Amino acid sequence: MGDQAPQFSTEEQIRALIEQLSAYIETYHGGSVDFVAFDGNVVQVRLGGACLGCPLSPVTLKGWVEGTVRQFFPEVTVEAVEIAPGA
């Protein structure tokens, strides 16, 4: 009794997954991906660092970020959002 694993919400799990992806992207590519919001169906992220202006950022978004998220949460899609400076 009492040996149950802690339960995490889908949002908490997705946030942690994106943090792990960002750590990899930062280490090996100089970019970053930040969790912005989750509405139950769509995860909004912001690409940063070397991803800004990179012609391959759509591949990073759809291939790495959304591809990895959908391996664990097949019903979830990912979209990039831009945050206004100073927001």
PyMOL Python script that loads the backbone (N, CA, C, O; Angstrom):
from pymol import cmd

cmd.read_pdbstr("""\
ATOM      1  N   MET A   1       0.842  -1.174   0.000  1.00  0.00           N
ATOM      2  CA  MET A   1       0.000   0.000   0.000  1.00  0.00           C
ATOM      3  C   MET A   1       0.891   1.243   0.000  1.00  0.00           C
ATOM      4  O   MET A   1       1.885   1.292   0.725  1.00  0.00           O
ATOM      5  N   GLY A   2       0.543   2.237  -0.803  1.00  0.00           N
ATOM      6  CA  GLY A   2       1.335   3.442  -0.848  1.00  0.00           C
ATOM      7  C   GLY A   2       2.442   3.402  -1.883  1.00  0.00           C
ATOM      8  O   GLY A   2       3.237   4.338  -1.960  1.00  0.00           O
ATOM      9  N   ASP A   3       2.520   2.330  -2.694  1.00  0.00           N
ATOM     10  CA  ASP A   3       3.566   2.214  -3.710  1.00  0.00           C
ATOM     11  C   ASP A   3       3.092   2.662  -5.085  1.00  0.00           C
ATOM     12  O   ASP A   3       3.708   2.311  -6.091  1.00  0.00           O
ATOM     13  N   GLN A   4       2.023   3.420  -5.145  1.00  0.00           N
ATOM     14  CA  GLN A   4       1.510   3.872  -6.431  1.00  0.00           C
ATOM     15  C   GLN A   4       2.384   4.988  -6.977  1.00  0.00           C
ATOM     16  O   GLN A   4       2.838   5.867  -6.245  1.00  0.00           O
ATOM     17  N   ALA A   5       2.606   4.927  -8.290  1.00  0.00           N
ATOM     18  CA  ALA A   5       3.382   5.979  -8.948  1.00  0.00           C
ATOM     19  C   ALA A   5       2.554   7.259  -8.975  1.00  0.00           C
ATOM     20  O   ALA A   5       1.328   7.205  -9.067  1.00  0.00           O
ATOM     21  N   PRO A   6       3.218   8.402  -8.896  1.00  0.00           N
ATOM     22  CA  PRO A   6       2.471   9.664  -8.955  1.00  0.00           C
ATOM     23  C   PRO A   6       1.781   9.818 -10.308  1.00  0.00           C
ATOM     24  O   PRO A   6       2.305   9.382 -11.333  1.00  0.00           O
ATOM     25  N   GLN A   7       0.621  10.433 -10.303  1.00  0.00           N
ATOM     26  CA  GLN A   7      -0.139  10.659 -11.527  1.00  0.00           C
ATOM     27  C   GLN A   7       0.097  12.092 -11.992  1.00  0.00           C
ATOM     28  O   GLN A   7      -0.012  13.034 -11.208  1.00  0.00           O
ATOM     29  N   PHE A   8       0.418  12.244 -13.267  1.00  0.00           N
ATOM     30  CA  PHE A   8       0.654  13.556 -13.847  1.00  0.00           C
ATOM     31  C   PHE A   8      -0.369  13.802 -14.933  1.00  0.00           C
ATOM     32  O   PHE A   8      -0.746  12.883 -15.659  1.00  0.00           O
ATOM     33  N   SER A   9      -0.821  15.042 -15.047  1.00  0.00           N
ATOM     34  CA  SER A   9      -1.793  15.384 -16.089  1.00  0.00           C
ATOM     35  C   SER A   9      -1.126  15.293 -17.453  1.00  0.00           C
ATOM     36  O   SER A   9       0.100  15.294 -17.561  1.00  0.00           O
ATOM     37  N   THR A  10      -1.945  15.216 -18.486  1.00  0.00           N
ATOM     38  CA  THR A  10      -1.426  15.196 -19.854  1.00  0.00           C
ATOM     39  C   THR A  10      -0.586  16.435 -20.107  1.00  0.00           C
ATOM     40  O   THR A  10       0.485  16.344 -20.707  1.00  0.00           O
ATOM     41  N   GLU A  11      -1.053  17.588 -19.660  1.00  0.00           N
ATOM     42  CA  GLU A  11      -0.286  18.820 -19.864  1.00  0.00           C
ATOM     43  C   GLU A  11       1.082  18.749 -19.190  1.00  0.00           C
ATOM     44  O   GLU A  11       2.082  19.171 -19.771  1.00  0.00           O
ATOM     45  N   GLU A  12       1.132  18.223 -17.977  1.00  0.00           N
ATOM     46  CA  GLU A  12       2.413  18.097 -17.278  1.00  0.00           C
ATOM     47  C   GLU A  12       3.355  17.153 -18.016  1.00  0.00           C
ATOM     48  O   GLU A  12       4.557  17.406 -18.099  1.00  0.00           O
ATOM     49  N   GLN A  13       2.808  16.073 -18.547  1.00  0.00           N
ATOM     50  CA  GLN A  13       3.625  15.112 -19.284  1.00  0.00           C
ATOM     51  C   GLN A  13       4.151  15.719 -20.583  1.00  0.00           C
ATOM     52  O   GLN A  13       5.314  15.524 -20.936  1.00  0.00           O
ATOM     53  N   ILE A  14       3.290  16.457 -21.296  1.00  0.00           N
ATOM     54  CA  ILE A  14       3.709  17.093 -22.543  1.00  0.00           C
ATOM     55  C   ILE A  14       4.749  18.172 -22.262  1.00  0.00           C
ATOM     56  O   ILE A  14       5.737  18.290 -22.987  1.00  0.00           O
ATOM     57  N   ARG A  15       4.530  18.949 -21.227  1.00  0.00           N
ATOM     58  CA  ARG A  15       5.493  19.996 -20.854  1.00  0.00           C
ATOM     59  C   ARG A  15       6.875  19.376 -20.582  1.00  0.00           C
ATOM     60  O   ARG A  15       7.889  19.894 -21.049  1.00  0.00           O
ATOM     61  N   ALA A  16       6.913  18.285 -19.838  1.00  0.00           N
ATOM     62  CA  ALA A  16       8.180  17.616 -19.529  1.00  0.00           C
ATOM     63  C   ALA A  16       8.829  17.058 -20.788  1.00  0.00           C
ATOM     64  O   ALA A  16      10.048  17.134 -20.941  1.00  0.00           O
ATOM     65  N   LEU A  17       8.038  16.504 -21.681  1.00  0.00           N
ATOM     66  CA  LEU A  17       8.562  15.973 -22.941  1.00  0.00           C
ATOM     67  C   LEU A  17       9.182  17.087 -23.774  1.00  0.00           C
ATOM     68  O   LEU A  17      10.262  16.912 -24.337  1.00  0.00           O
ATOM     69  N   ILE A  18       8.513  18.219 -23.856  1.00  0.00           N
ATOM     70  CA  ILE A  18       9.035  19.348 -24.624  1.00  0.00           C
ATOM     71  C   ILE A  18      10.310  19.886 -23.977  1.00  0.00           C
ATOM     72  O   ILE A  18      11.227  20.298 -24.689  1.00  0.00           O
ATOM     73  N   GLU A  19      10.389  19.893 -22.655  1.00  0.00           N
ATOM     74  CA  GLU A  19      11.616  20.320 -21.980  1.00  0.00           C
ATOM     75  C   GLU A  19      12.782  19.407 -22.358  1.00  0.00           C
ATOM     76  O   GLU A  19      13.899  19.883 -22.564  1.00  0.00           O
ATOM     77  N   GLN A  20      12.530  18.107 -22.448  1.00  0.00           N
ATOM     78  CA  GLN A  20      13.579  17.172 -22.840  1.00  0.00           C
ATOM     79  C   GLN A  20      13.999  17.395 -24.292  1.00  0.00           C
ATOM     80  O   GLN A  20      15.188  17.374 -24.610  1.00  0.00           O
ATOM     81  N   LEU A  21      13.020  17.609 -25.167  1.00  0.00           N
ATOM     82  CA  LEU A  21      13.338  17.908 -26.566  1.00  0.00           C
ATOM     83  C   LEU A  21      14.159  19.183 -26.669  1.00  0.00           C
ATOM     84  O   LEU A  21      15.128  19.239 -27.427  1.00  0.00           O
ATOM     85  N   SER A  22      13.783  20.199 -25.920  1.00  0.00           N
ATOM     86  CA  SER A  22      14.494  21.470 -25.960  1.00  0.00           C
ATOM     87  C   SER A  22      15.936  21.299 -25.502  1.00  0.00           C
ATOM     88  O   SER A  22      16.844  21.886 -26.091  1.00  0.00           O
ATOM     89  N   ALA A  23      16.156  20.510 -24.470  1.00  0.00           N
ATOM     90  CA  ALA A  23      17.517  20.289 -23.980  1.00  0.00           C
ATOM     91  C   ALA A  23      18.378  19.674 -25.087  1.00  0.00           C
ATOM     92  O   ALA A  23      19.530  20.066 -25.271  1.00  0.00           O
ATOM     93  N   TYR A  24      17.823  18.725 -25.812  1.00  0.00           N
ATOM     94  CA  TYR A  24      18.559  18.100 -26.917  1.00  0.00           C
ATOM     95  C   TYR A  24      18.837  19.127 -28.025  1.00  0.00           C
ATOM     96  O   TYR A  24      19.965  19.256 -28.500  1.00  0.00           O
ATOM     97  N   ILE A  25      17.797  19.845 -28.418  1.00  0.00           N
ATOM     98  CA  ILE A  25      17.931  20.827 -29.502  1.00  0.00           C
ATOM     99  C   ILE A  25      18.945  21.908 -29.116  1.00  0.00           C
ATOM    100  O   ILE A  25      19.750  22.330 -29.946  1.00  0.00           O
ATOM    101  N   GLU A  26      18.906  22.351 -27.866  1.00  0.00           N
ATOM    102  CA  GLU A  26      19.863  23.367 -27.404  1.00  0.00           C
ATOM    103  C   GLU A  26      21.289  22.834 -27.440  1.00  0.00           C
ATOM    104  O   GLU A  26      22.200  23.523 -27.899  1.00  0.00           O
ATOM    105  N   THR A  27      21.483  21.624 -26.963  1.00  0.00           N
ATOM    106  CA  THR A  27      22.824  21.048 -26.882  1.00  0.00           C
ATOM    107  C   THR A  27      23.439  20.798 -28.251  1.00  0.00           C
ATOM    108  O   THR A  27      24.608  21.109 -28.475  1.00  0.00           O
ATOM    109  N   TYR A  28      22.654  20.235 -29.168  1.00  0.00           N
ATOM    110  CA  TYR A  28      23.225  19.791 -30.432  1.00  0.00           C
ATOM    111  C   TYR A  28      22.976  20.726 -31.610  1.00  0.00           C
ATOM    112  O   TYR A  28      23.626  20.588 -32.646  1.00  0.00           O
ATOM    113  N   HIS A  29      22.052  21.670 -31.477  1.00  0.00           N
ATOM    114  CA  HIS A  29      21.709  22.512 -32.624  1.00  0.00           C
ATOM    115  C   HIS A  29      21.648  23.999 -32.297  1.00  0.00           C
ATOM    116  O   HIS A  29      21.520  24.817 -33.207  1.00  0.00           O
ATOM    117  N   GLY A  30      21.734  24.365 -31.038  1.00  0.00           N
ATOM    118  CA  GLY A  30      21.728  25.766 -30.662  1.00  0.00           C
ATOM    119  C   GLY A  30      20.362  26.426 -30.660  1.00  0.00           C
ATOM    120  O   GLY A  30      20.260  27.638 -30.470  1.00  0.00           O
ATOM    121  N   GLY A  31      19.324  25.657 -30.866  1.00  0.00           N
ATOM    122  CA  GLY A  31      17.970  26.190 -30.852  1.00  0.00           C
ATOM    123  C   GLY A  31      17.262  25.824 -29.570  1.00  0.00           C
ATOM    124  O   GLY A  31      17.857  25.256 -28.654  1.00  0.00           O
ATOM    125  N   SER A  32      15.979  26.155 -29.513  1.00  0.00           N
ATOM    126  CA  SER A  32      15.190  25.789 -28.338  1.00  0.00           C
ATOM    127  C   SER A  32      13.722  25.692 -28.724  1.00  0.00           C
ATOM    128  O   SER A  32      13.289  26.230 -29.743  1.00  0.00           O
ATOM    129  N   VAL A  33      12.975  24.999 -27.893  1.00  0.00           N
ATOM    130  CA  VAL A  33      11.526  24.930 -28.042  1.00  0.00           C
ATOM    131  C   VAL A  33      10.935  25.097 -26.650  1.00  0.00           C
ATOM    132  O   VAL A  33      11.310  24.386 -25.717  1.00  0.00           O
ATOM    133  N   ASP A  34      10.005  26.044 -26.514  1.00  0.00           N
ATOM    134  CA  ASP A  34       9.388  26.337 -25.228  1.00  0.00           C
ATOM    135  C   ASP A  34       7.898  26.048 -25.278  1.00  0.00           C
ATOM    136  O   ASP A  34       7.215  26.412 -26.235  1.00  0.00           O
ATOM    137  N   PHE A  35       7.403  25.394 -24.246  1.00  0.00           N
ATOM    138  CA  PHE A  35       5.973  25.157 -24.077  1.00  0.00           C
ATOM    139  C   PHE A  35       5.290  26.501 -23.839  1.00  0.00           C
ATOM    140  O   PHE A  35       5.743  27.295 -23.014  1.00  0.00           O
ATOM    141  N   VAL A  36       4.189  26.757 -24.571  1.00  0.00           N
ATOM    142  CA  VAL A  36       3.426  27.988 -24.381  1.00  0.00           C
ATOM    143  C   VAL A  36       2.065  27.675 -23.779  1.00  0.00           C
ATOM    144  O   VAL A  36       1.687  28.266 -22.767  1.00  0.00           O
ATOM    145  N   ALA A  37       1.315  26.746 -24.390  1.00  0.00           N
ATOM    146  CA  ALA A  37      -0.038  26.448 -23.917  1.00  0.00           C
ATOM    147  C   ALA A  37      -0.492  25.093 -24.447  1.00  0.00           C
ATOM    148  O   ALA A  37       0.058  24.566 -25.414  1.00  0.00           O
ATOM    149  N   PHE A  38      -1.506  24.548 -23.790  1.00  0.00           N
ATOM    150  CA  PHE A  38      -2.134  23.296 -24.223  1.00  0.00           C
ATOM    151  C   PHE A  38      -3.622  23.402 -23.951  1.00  0.00           C
ATOM    152  O   PHE A  38      -4.035  23.675 -22.825  1.00  0.00           O
ATOM    153  N   ASP A  39      -4.432  23.184 -24.988  1.00  0.00           N
ATOM    154  CA  ASP A  39      -5.888  23.312 -24.825  1.00  0.00           C
ATOM    155  C   ASP A  39      -6.610  21.973 -24.796  1.00  0.00           C
ATOM    156  O   ASP A  39      -7.838  21.932 -24.867  1.00  0.00           O
ATOM    157  N   GLY A  40      -5.867  20.880 -24.694  1.00  0.00           N
ATOM    158  CA  GLY A  40      -6.471  19.550 -24.705  1.00  0.00           C
ATOM    159  C   GLY A  40      -6.316  18.853 -26.035  1.00  0.00           C
ATOM    160  O   GLY A  40      -6.375  17.626 -26.103  1.00  0.00           O
ATOM    161  N   ASN A  41      -6.116  19.629 -27.111  1.00  0.00           N
ATOM    162  CA  ASN A  41      -5.930  19.059 -28.445  1.00  0.00           C
ATOM    163  C   ASN A  41      -4.681  19.579 -29.144  1.00  0.00           C
ATOM    164  O   ASN A  41      -4.049  18.859 -29.917  1.00  0.00           O
ATOM    165  N   VAL A  42      -4.326  20.833 -28.869  1.00  0.00           N
ATOM    166  CA  VAL A  42      -3.216  21.487 -29.556  1.00  0.00           C
ATOM    167  C   VAL A  42      -2.220  22.007 -28.527  1.00  0.00           C
ATOM    168  O   VAL A  42      -2.587  22.675 -27.560  1.00  0.00           O
ATOM    169  N   VAL A  43      -0.962  21.684 -28.758  1.00  0.00           N
ATOM    170  CA  VAL A  43       0.124  22.229 -27.944  1.00  0.00           C
ATOM    171  C   VAL A  43       0.717  23.390 -28.724  1.00  0.00           C
ATOM    172  O   VAL A  43       1.065  23.250 -29.897  1.00  0.00           O
ATOM    173  N   GLN A  44       0.829  24.524 -28.073  1.00  0.00           N
ATOM    174  CA  GLN A  44       1.478  25.678 -28.690  1.00  0.00           C
ATOM    175  C   GLN A  44       2.886  25.783 -28.111  1.00  0.00           C
ATOM    176  O   GLN A  44       3.089  25.725 -26.899  1.00  0.00           O
ATOM    177  N   VAL A  45       3.856  25.941 -29.024  1.00  0.00           N
ATOM    178  CA  VAL A  45       5.248  26.070 -28.620  1.00  0.00           C
ATOM    179  C   VAL A  45       5.861  27.275 -29.318  1.00  0.00           C
ATOM    180  O   VAL A  45       5.346  27.771 -30.320  1.00  0.00           O
ATOM    181  N   ARG A  46       6.969  27.726 -28.760  1.00  0.00           N
ATOM    182  CA  ARG A  46       7.717  28.813 -29.379  1.00  0.00           C
ATOM    183  C   ARG A  46       9.128  28.302 -29.651  1.00  0.00           C
ATOM    184  O   ARG A  46       9.803  27.809 -28.747  1.00  0.00           O
ATOM    185  N   LEU A  47       9.569  28.422 -30.905  1.00  0.00           N
ATOM    186  CA  LEU A  47      10.937  28.066 -31.251  1.00  0.00           C
ATOM    187  C   LEU A  47      11.827  29.264 -30.988  1.00  0.00           C
ATOM    188  O   LEU A  47      11.412  30.405 -31.190  1.00  0.00           O
ATOM    189  N   GLY A  48      13.044  29.015 -30.540  1.00  0.00           N
ATOM    190  CA  GLY A  48      13.955  30.100 -30.241  1.00  0.00           C
ATOM    191  C   GLY A  48      15.387  29.743 -30.589  1.00  0.00           C
ATOM    192  O   GLY A  48      15.654  28.704 -31.194  1.00  0.00           O
ATOM    193  N   GLY A  49      16.295  30.605 -30.204  1.00  0.00           N
ATOM    194  CA  GLY A  49      17.719  30.374 -30.461  1.00  0.00           C
ATOM    195  C   GLY A  49      17.992  30.266 -31.947  1.00  0.00           C
ATOM    196  O   GLY A  49      17.485  31.062 -32.738  1.00  0.00           O
ATOM    197  N   ALA A  50      18.788  29.290 -32.325  1.00  0.00           N
ATOM    198  CA  ALA A  50      19.173  29.104 -33.722  1.00  0.00           C
ATOM    199  C   ALA A  50      17.993  28.723 -34.614  1.00  0.00           C
ATOM    200  O   ALA A  50      18.107  28.787 -35.838  1.00  0.00           O
ATOM    201  N   CYS A  51      16.870  28.331 -34.030  1.00  0.00           N
ATOM    202  CA  CYS A  51      15.685  27.986 -34.832  1.00  0.00           C
ATOM    203  C   CYS A  51      15.067  29.232 -35.472  1.00  0.00           C
ATOM    204  O   CYS A  51      14.410  29.139 -36.510  1.00  0.00           O
ATOM    205  N   LEU A  52      15.279  30.401 -34.849  1.00  0.00           N
ATOM    206  CA  LEU A  52      14.699  31.633 -35.388  1.00  0.00           C
ATOM    207  C   LEU A  52      15.338  31.944 -36.731  1.00  0.00           C
ATOM    208  O   LEU A  52      16.554  32.110 -36.826  1.00  0.00           O
ATOM    209  N   GLY A  53      14.524  32.020 -37.756  1.00  0.00           N
ATOM    210  CA  GLY A  53      15.016  32.325 -39.088  1.00  0.00           C
ATOM    211  C   GLY A  53      15.637  31.146 -39.817  1.00  0.00           C
ATOM    212  O   GLY A  53      16.037  31.288 -40.973  1.00  0.00           O
ATOM    213  N   CYS A  54      15.729  30.010 -39.190  1.00  0.00           N
ATOM    214  CA  CYS A  54      16.324  28.837 -39.834  1.00  0.00           C
ATOM    215  C   CYS A  54      15.334  28.262 -40.843  1.00  0.00           C
ATOM    216  O   CYS A  54      14.162  28.074 -40.517  1.00  0.00           O
ATOM    217  N   PRO A  55      15.792  27.979 -42.074  1.00  0.00           N
ATOM    218  CA  PRO A  55      14.882  27.423 -43.066  1.00  0.00           C
ATOM    219  C   PRO A  55      14.383  26.017 -42.718  1.00  0.00           C
ATOM    220  O   PRO A  55      13.405  25.547 -43.298  1.00  0.00           O
ATOM    221  N   LEU A  56      15.041  25.353 -41.788  1.00  0.00           N
ATOM    222  CA  LEU A  56      14.616  24.009 -41.392  1.00  0.00           C
ATOM    223  C   LEU A  56      13.726  23.997 -40.157  1.00  0.00           C
ATOM    224  O   LEU A  56      13.369  22.924 -39.671  1.00  0.00           O
ATOM    225  N   SER A  57      13.355  25.178 -39.634  1.00  0.00           N
ATOM    226  CA  SER A  57      12.525  25.190 -38.432  1.00  0.00           C
ATOM    227  C   SER A  57      11.173  24.496 -38.626  1.00  0.00           C
ATOM    228  O   SER A  57      10.681  23.894 -37.671  1.00  0.00           O
ATOM    229  N   PRO A  58      10.537  24.543 -39.818  1.00  0.00           N
ATOM    230  CA  PRO A  58       9.297  23.768 -39.979  1.00  0.00           C
ATOM    231  C   PRO A  58       9.530  22.265 -39.832  1.00  0.00           C
ATOM    232  O   PRO A  58       8.658  21.545 -39.346  1.00  0.00           O
ATOM    233  N   VAL A  59      10.702  21.791 -40.252  1.00  0.00           N
ATOM    234  CA  VAL A  59      11.034  20.372 -40.097  1.00  0.00           C
ATOM    235  C   VAL A  59      11.236  20.048 -38.621  1.00  0.00           C
ATOM    236  O   VAL A  59      10.803  19.000 -38.143  1.00  0.00           O
ATOM    237  N   THR A  60      11.894  20.949 -37.908  1.00  0.00           N
ATOM    238  CA  THR A  60      12.075  20.760 -36.468  1.00  0.00           C
ATOM    239  C   THR A  60      10.719  20.705 -35.776  1.00  0.00           C
ATOM    240  O   THR A  60      10.480  19.838 -34.936  1.00  0.00           O
ATOM    241  N   LEU A  61       9.839  21.627 -36.129  1.00  0.00           N
ATOM    242  CA  LEU A  61       8.516  21.683 -35.506  1.00  0.00           C
ATOM    243  C   LEU A  61       7.710  20.425 -35.788  1.00  0.00           C
ATOM    244  O   LEU A  61       7.238  19.770 -34.859  1.00  0.00           O
ATOM    245  N   LYS A  62       7.549  20.082 -37.055  1.00  0.00           N
ATOM    246  CA  LYS A  62       6.687  18.949 -37.412  1.00  0.00           C
ATOM    247  C   LYS A  62       7.376  17.607 -37.212  1.00  0.00           C
ATOM    248  O   LYS A  62       6.768  16.661 -36.712  1.00  0.00           O
ATOM    249  N   GLY A  63       8.646  17.521 -37.603  1.00  0.00           N
ATOM    250  CA  GLY A  63       9.345  16.247 -37.521  1.00  0.00           C
ATOM    251  C   GLY A  63       9.746  15.870 -36.115  1.00  0.00           C
ATOM    252  O   GLY A  63       9.395  14.796 -35.627  1.00  0.00           O
ATOM    253  N   TRP A  64      10.480  16.752 -35.463  1.00  0.00           N
ATOM    254  CA  TRP A  64      10.974  16.433 -34.120  1.00  0.00           C
ATOM    255  C   TRP A  64       9.947  16.669 -33.048  1.00  0.00           C
ATOM    256  O   TRP A  64       9.621  15.759 -32.286  1.00  0.00           O
ATOM    257  N   VAL A  65       9.435  17.871 -32.978  1.00  0.00           N
ATOM    258  CA  VAL A  65       8.567  18.210 -31.852  1.00  0.00           C
ATOM    259  C   VAL A  65       7.221  17.497 -31.975  1.00  0.00           C
ATOM    260  O   VAL A  65       6.850  16.723 -31.092  1.00  0.00           O
ATOM    261  N   GLU A  66       6.488  17.751 -33.057  1.00  0.00           N
ATOM    262  CA  GLU A  66       5.178  17.106 -33.183  1.00  0.00           C
ATOM    263  C   GLU A  66       5.321  15.597 -33.330  1.00  0.00           C
ATOM    264  O   GLU A  66       4.530  14.841 -32.765  1.00  0.00           O
ATOM    265  N   GLY A  67       6.315  15.157 -34.079  1.00  0.00           N
ATOM    266  CA  GLY A  67       6.513  13.714 -34.252  1.00  0.00           C
ATOM    267  C   GLY A  67       6.729  13.007 -32.928  1.00  0.00           C
ATOM    268  O   GLY A  67       6.165  11.938 -32.692  1.00  0.00           O
ATOM    269  N   THR A  68       7.537  13.594 -32.066  1.00  0.00           N
ATOM    270  CA  THR A  68       7.804  12.986 -30.761  1.00  0.00           C
ATOM    271  C   THR A  68       6.572  13.058 -29.865  1.00  0.00           C
ATOM    272  O   THR A  68       6.219  12.070 -29.221  1.00  0.00           O
ATOM    273  N   VAL A  69       5.918  14.213 -29.816  1.00  0.00           N
ATOM    274  CA  VAL A  69       4.716  14.345 -28.991  1.00  0.00           C
ATOM    275  C   VAL A  69       3.661  13.325 -29.421  1.00  0.00           C
ATOM    276  O   VAL A  69       3.028  12.693 -28.575  1.00  0.00           O
ATOM    277  N   ARG A  70       3.470  13.160 -30.736  1.00  0.00           N
ATOM    278  CA  ARG A  70       2.425  12.253 -31.236  1.00  0.00           C
ATOM    279  C   ARG A  70       2.753  10.781 -30.994  1.00  0.00           C
ATOM    280  O   ARG A  70       1.850   9.944 -31.006  1.00  0.00           O
ATOM    281  N   GLN A  71       4.017  10.452 -30.778  1.00  0.00           N
ATOM    282  CA  GLN A  71       4.356   9.069 -30.411  1.00  0.00           C
ATOM    283  C   GLN A  71       3.700   8.693 -29.085  1.00  0.00           C
ATOM    284  O   GLN A  71       3.291   7.550 -28.884  1.00  0.00           O
ATOM    285  N   PHE A  72       3.605   9.667 -28.188  1.00  0.00           N
ATOM    286  CA  PHE A  72       3.048   9.417 -26.862  1.00  0.00           C
ATOM    287  C   PHE A  72       1.592   9.867 -26.733  1.00  0.00           C
ATOM    288  O   PHE A  72       0.823   9.311 -25.948  1.00  0.00           O
ATOM    289  N   PHE A  73       1.227  10.888 -27.522  1.00  0.00           N
ATOM    290  CA  PHE A  73      -0.121  11.469 -27.476  1.00  0.00           C
ATOM    291  C   PHE A  73      -0.611  11.630 -28.917  1.00  0.00           C
ATOM    292  O   PHE A  73      -0.583  12.738 -29.452  1.00  0.00           O
ATOM    293  N   PRO A  74      -1.063  10.532 -29.559  1.00  0.00           N
ATOM    294  CA  PRO A  74      -1.400  10.565 -30.988  1.00  0.00           C
ATOM    295  C   PRO A  74      -2.521  11.541 -31.357  1.00  0.00           C
ATOM    296  O   PRO A  74      -2.635  11.934 -32.518  1.00  0.00           O
ATOM    297  N   GLU A  75      -3.334  11.930 -30.399  1.00  0.00           N
ATOM    298  CA  GLU A  75      -4.457  12.824 -30.694  1.00  0.00           C
ATOM    299  C   GLU A  75      -4.063  14.302 -30.644  1.00  0.00           C
ATOM    300  O   GLU A  75      -4.873  15.169 -30.972  1.00  0.00           O
ATOM    301  N   VAL A  76      -2.836  14.592 -30.241  1.00  0.00           N
ATOM    302  CA  VAL A  76      -2.389  15.972 -30.036  1.00  0.00           C
ATOM    303  C   VAL A  76      -1.599  16.468 -31.246  1.00  0.00           C
ATOM    304  O   VAL A  76      -0.780  15.741 -31.809  1.00  0.00           O
ATOM    305  N   THR A  77      -1.859  17.718 -31.636  1.00  0.00           N
ATOM    306  CA  THR A  77      -1.066  18.365 -32.678  1.00  0.00           C
ATOM    307  C   THR A  77      -0.255  19.490 -32.030  1.00  0.00           C
ATOM    308  O   THR A  77      -0.534  19.921 -30.911  1.00  0.00           O
ATOM    309  N   VAL A  78       0.748  19.946 -32.765  1.00  0.00           N
ATOM    310  CA  VAL A  78       1.648  20.983 -32.259  1.00  0.00           C
ATOM    311  C   VAL A  78       1.668  22.124 -33.254  1.00  0.00           C
ATOM    312  O   VAL A  78       1.721  21.900 -34.463  1.00  0.00           O
ATOM    313  N   GLU A  79       1.626  23.337 -32.755  1.00  0.00           N
ATOM    314  CA  GLU A  79       1.752  24.507 -33.621  1.00  0.00           C
ATOM    315  C   GLU A  79       2.686  25.511 -32.966  1.00  0.00           C
ATOM    316  O   GLU A  79       2.747  25.635 -31.743  1.00  0.00           O
ATOM    317  N   ALA A  80       3.411  26.222 -33.818  1.00  0.00           N
ATOM    318  CA  ALA A  80       4.315  27.262 -33.326  1.00  0.00           C
ATOM    319  C   ALA A  80       3.569  28.566 -33.219  1.00  0.00           C
ATOM    320  O   ALA A  80       2.733  28.886 -34.064  1.00  0.00           O
ATOM    321  N   VAL A  81       3.866  29.313 -32.187  1.00  0.00           N
ATOM    322  CA  VAL A  81       3.311  30.648 -32.021  1.00  0.00           C
ATOM    323  C   VAL A  81       4.474  31.613 -31.827  1.00  0.00           C
ATOM    324  O   VAL A  81       5.528  31.256 -31.301  1.00  0.00           O
ATOM    325  N   GLU A  82       4.249  32.832 -32.262  1.00  0.00           N
ATOM    326  CA  GLU A  82       5.255  33.860 -32.031  1.00  0.00           C
ATOM    327  C   GLU A  82       4.758  34.735 -30.890  1.00  0.00           C
ATOM    328  O   GLU A  82       3.596  35.142 -30.858  1.00  0.00           O
ATOM    329  N   ILE A  83       5.633  35.007 -29.982  1.00  0.00           N
ATOM    330  CA  ILE A  83       5.306  35.861 -28.854  1.00  0.00           C
ATOM    331  C   ILE A  83       5.833  37.252 -29.178  1.00  0.00           C
ATOM    332  O   ILE A  83       7.001  37.422 -29.529  1.00  0.00           O
ATOM    333  N   ALA A  84       4.971  38.223 -29.057  1.00  0.00           N
ATOM    334  CA  ALA A  84       5.373  39.609 -29.349  1.00  0.00           C
ATOM    335  C   ALA A  84       6.477  40.024 -28.390  1.00  0.00           C
ATOM    336  O   ALA A  84       6.435  39.677 -27.210  1.00  0.00           O
ATOM    337  N   PRO A  85       7.471  40.768 -28.887  1.00  0.00           N
ATOM    338  CA  PRO A  85       8.530  41.252 -27.989  1.00  0.00           C
ATOM    339  C   PRO A  85       7.940  42.029 -26.816  1.00  0.00           C
ATOM    340  O   PRO A  85       7.036  42.848 -26.980  1.00  0.00           O
ATOM    341  N   GLY A  86       8.466  41.754 -25.652  1.00  0.00           N
ATOM    342  CA  GLY A  86       7.998  42.433 -24.444  1.00  0.00           C
ATOM    343  C   GLY A  86       6.749  41.816 -23.837  1.00  0.00           C
ATOM    344  O   GLY A  86       6.260  42.284 -22.809  1.00  0.00           O
ATOM    345  N   ALA A  87       6.224  40.751 -24.478  1.00  0.00           N
ATOM    346  CA  ALA A  87       4.996  40.128 -23.963  1.00  0.00           C
ATOM    347  C   ALA A  87       5.323  39.156 -22.848  1.00  0.00           C
ATOM    348  O   ALA A  87       4.421  38.532 -22.288  1.00  0.00           O
TER     349      ALA A  87
END
""", "prot")
cmd.dss("prot")
cmd.show_as("cartoon", "prot")
cmd.util.cbc("prot")
cmd.orient("prot")
